[in-house]
Amino acid sequence: MDCNCSKTENKISDIMLEKTNRHPCYSFDAHNKFARMHLPVASNCNISCNYCNRKFDCVNESRPGVTSEILTPKEAKIKFDRVKEKIGQLSVAGIAGPGDALDNWDNTKKSIELIRTENSDIVFCLSTNGLMLPEYAQEIIQLGVTHVTVTVNCLDSKIGAKIYKYVNYKGKQYVGELGAKLLLENQLKGIELLTSQGIIVKINIVMLEGINDQHIPEVVKKMKELGVYIINIMPLIPAQGSVFENHPQTNMKNLIKMRDICELDVRQMRHCKQCRADAIGLLGEDRSQEFSNKALKEEVLEVVENQQNVKKIKVAVTSKNGRLVDLHYGHAKEFMIYEINGLDFKFIETRQADKYCLGNEECDEEEARREAAVDSIADCDAVLTLRIGDYAEKKLLERGIRSVIYWYTIEQGLKLVQKELIN
């Protein structure tokens, strides 16, 4: 167990304890040993907090709700693979915005499913305001998410009315005390559902002096009753453009004193860095910009500039509409052929090919069709495709054709081919 222990401990299973000890946000001992990656796939938010102003493209700020890009689930998986390759101590994949993970449930669920298929050892977590927790609690558990952070700023709807501008719930907008009451009820119900099933829950509380600061010990005692594992009392970072942009930043001496008081009930997180929604790496050592699309382009440029007499590369691309790499190799009726020359690339032609996959039975019987598919791109150095089977990948490699798996624009995919093949 880490050193920030409260006098009251909640028992957790050995499996959950092992995962918690590898989660840098839940364990002080893990924060400088293990890395986390936030996947910015949740763009929408169903409540409006007066202290929040979500900016999608801001590289110089480090606070919740900030990200330089929004990813689709498939893009998140591709980026996760790149990060895992370079950061050996990566232990956590989390979804923390820039909106709410549960207000974007389809994207959240799909992102975790794609990564979990090949990474059973990764700890999965998400952050939420808790409005939709009662509806999705069981799915969260079934999905394999073991750690959930919920932001609970108060238990009193009158206080909540000062913190939340509105709450959007199932097609209807609620304001004032009514909205705050609805949010609070769902938060408490959802938290109890999670903790009763052994999920490790962390509570974030934004300390707003003059609004909820004197109320925080009451919130913490209630969270203790619900079986919450750890509390993170956070200082307000006044965000330009928010309702509270001119509200005074939380006094750190007062914050420390509040944590000391509340630690008598529930352990306190004291090492939080209030990370961005796309944070990558160890806490306090954000490497998100290293893995941006801009950084990928710069990597390609550096590789090419270090090479002399760079050879031309011919690439066969599988695409449904000519813009995205979004087609399985085995389903391609034609290939788009590109030529890469250093940093430049150009489209050459669309080349027809027999469809490779016609169902298991037919594919097993017609080896000639498989060979024909390879023959049609025999002069290429690589195939850029959404997905490819092991057998097909092996047949291509026997002809010296590399398979590059990717999903996004053809342009970005070709840049990845540049980097991989020029090396």
N, C-alpha and C positions, 0 to 999 in steps of 0.2 A: 504494500500500500504506500502511497506517497505521503509526504510529510504534512500536508495541509489537512489534517483530520479534525473533525468535530468530535465533541464528547458523545454524540449519539450517532451510531453507525447503522446503516441499513445493510443487511446481509444480501450478498449477491452470489450467483453461482460461480464456480471455478472458471468456466468458459467465459462468462461475462467479465470476470475480474481480469483474465488474461488479455482480453480485447481492450478493456479500459486502461490497463497498464501500457498499452501501445497507442493510446489516443492522447495526443499532446494537449488537447483542450480539457480533458477530464482528469489528467494525471500530471502533476507538477514534474515528477521524475521523468516523464516521457517528452516534455516540451523541447528539450534540446538534444534528444536522441532520435526521435521519429518525426517524419515529415507528413504533412497532410496536403491534399489538393481539393480546392473548392471548384465545383463544376457550375459555371454560371448559365444554367439552362432554364431557370425559373424567372421569367421577365415580369410577370403580372403580380400584382398584390391586391388583396381584397379588403384591406383596411388602409386608412391614411393616418399616420402618426405625425403629430405636430413637430417632432424633432427630426423627421426624415426628409431627405431630398435625394432620390436615387438618380445618379448620373451614370450612364452606360460607358462613356468614353472619357475617362479622367485618369491619366497614368500617375499623377502626382499626389493623389490623395490615398490615404490608407484608413478607411472606415467602412463599416457595414453598408451594403447597398451600392458600392462602387465597383464597376468592372469595365474593362476595355473592350469587351466583346460579349455577345450572347451566342451560345452554342446550341446546336440541335443535339439530340441524344447521340447520333452517329458521330458528329464532330467531337463530342465529349469523349467518346470511346477512343477515337483516334488520338486526341490530345493526351488522354490518360496513358496510352501506350507509349507515347514519346516521353512523357514525364517519368514513367516507371523505368524506362530504359536508362535514363540519366541520373535519377535520384534513387539510389539503392535502399535508402531507409524509408521510402514511402510506405506508410502503413494505413492511411485513412483516405477515403474518398467521400467527400461531403457535399451537400447541396445547401447553400446558404444565401440564395438570392440570385440576382439583386432584388427580386420580389419575394414571394412566399412559396416555399416548396410544394405546399399542398394546394395552392391556387393554380399550380401548373402541374398537376399530378401526373398527367400522361407523360410529359417530358421527364419528370423526376423518376417515375417508375421505369420507363424505357432506358434511361441512362444507367440506372443501377443494374438493371437486368443485363444489359450489354457488357458491362464491366465484370459483373459477378460471374458470368459464364466461364471466364478464363482466369479469374482472380479470387478464388475462394478464401484466401488468407487475408484479404483486405477488409478492414473495418469500415462499415457503411454507416453514415449518419446523415441527419438532415436537421435544418432549423426551420421553425415555423412560428407564426403568431398564435397558433392553436385554434383558430376559428373553425377549421374543418377537421380537427383531430377526432371528434366522435365518429365522423363518417369514414375516415381512412385509417383509424388505429389498427384494425385487424389486418388490412392490406399491408400496412407498414411492417407489421410483425412477420407476415407471410413472405414479404419481399426479402427478409434477411437483414433489415436495418436493426442495429442493436443499440444505437445511441441517438437520442432525440433531444434537441434543445428547444425550449419554448420560452418566448419572451412574455413574462407576466409582470406588469408594472404596478398593479394595484388589485385590491379586492373590493373596493368601494366604487360604485358606478358614478358617484359625484366627482371623485378624483379622476376616474377614467374619462369623463366628459371633457376634462381639461387637457387630456393627453391625446385623445383620438378625435380626428375631424369627422370621420364617417366610417361605417362598417358596411360592406356589401356582402349580403348573405342570400344565396339562392335566388338571385335576380331582383332583390329588393335592397334599397339603401336605408340604413338606420343611422341616426345622428344623436348627439347628446348622450344623456344617461341611458336611453333605450339601447343604443348601439353598444355602449360600454358594458351594459348588463349582459347582453347577448354574447359578446365576446368572452367575458369572464366565465359565464356558465359553461360555455363550450370548452374553454381552457381547462377548467377544473375537472370536467367529466372526461376529457381526452387524456389528461395526465394520469388520472386514476386508472383508466383502461390500460395504459401502457405499463405503468409500474406494477399493476397486478399480474401482468404477463412476463415480468422479469426484464423489461426493457429499461436501460439506464437513462434516466432523464436528468438533464441539466436545465436550470432556470436562469434566464437572463433578466436582470432588472436594471432599467436605466434610471439612475438616481437624479431626480429633477428637484433641485433645492427650492423650497417654497411651494412645491406641488405634491410630491409623493414621498419625500425623504423621511418624514416622521412616521410614515405608514409602513415602511419597508420591513421592520421587525415582525409586524403582523402577517405580512405576505410570507415571510420566511417560515414562520411557525406553521402556517397552513400547508406550505410545501412539504414540511417535515411530516405532517400527518398523512400526506399523500404518498410518501415513500420516495421523495426526490433524492437523488444521490449527491448533487453539488449545486451551489448557487454562485452565480457570477453577477455581482453588483457592479455595474459599469458607469463610468462618468459620462455625462452629457458632452458630446462634441457638437457645438452649435454649427449647423450646416447652412451655408448660404442659400437663400431661397426658401428655407423652411419657415414655418410659423414661429419656431423658437430660435431663429437665427440670432436674435439679440438677447436671448436668455443667458444668464451667466453660466460659464462652464463650471462643472461640479468641483468644489474645493476638495483637493486630494486628502487633506488632513481629515476632513469630515467623512470622506469615503472610507478611509482606512479605519476610522473609529466605528463606522457602521458595520464594516466587515467583522471587526473584532466582536462587536455585540452579537451579530447574527451567527457567528461561528459556534456559539454555545449550543445552537440548535442543529445547524447543517453546515458541513464543511464548505469552505469558501475558495473560490478560484481567484488567485491573486496574480496570475501570470498572463492574463488575457491581453492581447494586442489589438483587439477590436478590428479584426482582419477584413480585407476586401472580399467581395463575393467571388473573385477569381484568384484568391491567394494560393500560392504554391510554395512548398518548402517547409523549413523549420519555422516555428513561431518567432517572429521578429526578424526573419531573414527571407522576406518575400522575393520569389524568383519568377513571378507571373509574367513579367515582360520578356523574360528569356525564352518563353515558349509561345509567344504571340505569333500571328501570321507574319508580322513585320520581321520578327527575329528569324523565322524560317527562311525568309527571302535573303536576309543578310548572311545566313549560314551558307546558302547556295552561292552567293556572290563571293564569299571568302574562299570557298572550295575551288571555284572556277578560276579565280585570280591566282591561286597557288599552283595551277596546272599549266603546263606548256603544251601547245599543240593539242588542245582538247578535241577529242574525236566527236563526230556527229553521232547522235543517238536517234534511232527510230523507235517510236512507241505506238503500240496499238491500244486504243482506248475504247472501253465499252460504255455506251451512254444511250439513254432513251431519247433525249431531246437535244443533244449536242452542246449542252451547257454544263451538266453535272456528271460526275462519275457515279452513276446510280443504277448500273446493270450488272447482274451476275455474268461471269465469263461464259458459263454454260448456256445462258439464254440469249447470247448475242447472235443475231442474224447478219450483222455487219460490224466492221471495226472502223473507227476513225483513226487514220494514220497521221501522226505528227512527227516532225523532225526537230530535234533539239540541237542547237549549235551554240555552245557556250551558254550565255544567259538568254539567248534568243530562241524562240521556237515558232514554227509555222505549220499550218495545216496543209497536208499534201493531198489526201484523197479519202473517200469513203470506199472501203473494200468489202465486197460481199463475201459471206462465208456460210457454209452449212451450219445450221443450228446444232450446237454441240450436245445439248441435253434434251432428250425427247421422252424422258421417263426411265426409271431404273431398268425395266425389262429390255427396252429397245436399245438403250445405251450399252448394256452389257453385251448385246449380241452384235453390235455394229462397230467394230473397232475401226473400220474404214472411215466412219464419220468423225471419229475422234482425230484420226490422223489428218483428215481433210481440214479440220479446224486449225490444226497446228500448221499445216502446209500453207494455208492462206496468209499467215503472218510470219513465215519462216525467215524473212529478211529483217525482222524487227529485233531490237535488243531487249525490249520489255513490253509487258502488258500492264496497263493501268486499269484496274477493275474494282468494282464494289466487293466482290467475293469470288473465290475460286476453290474448287474441290482439291483434295490432296493429290488425287490421281492426275488430274489435269495439270496441276502445278508441276508435278514430277515430269510429265511428258514434255512440257515447255522447257523445263530446265535442261532436259537431255539434249535439246536443240540450242542451248545457250540463251534462252529467253527468260529473263527474270520476271517474276510476278510481283507487282506492287499493289497492295490493298489500300484503298482510300475511298473516302466519301466526302466530297464537297465539289467545288468548281473544277473544271478540267484544268484551268490555268494554275490553280494552287496545287493540283495533283501533279502536273508536269514539273513544277518547281521541286516537289518532293522526289520525283524520279531523277531530276538533275542531281540533287544532292546525293542520293543513294548510289547512282550508277557512276558518277564521276569519281566518287571515292573508290 
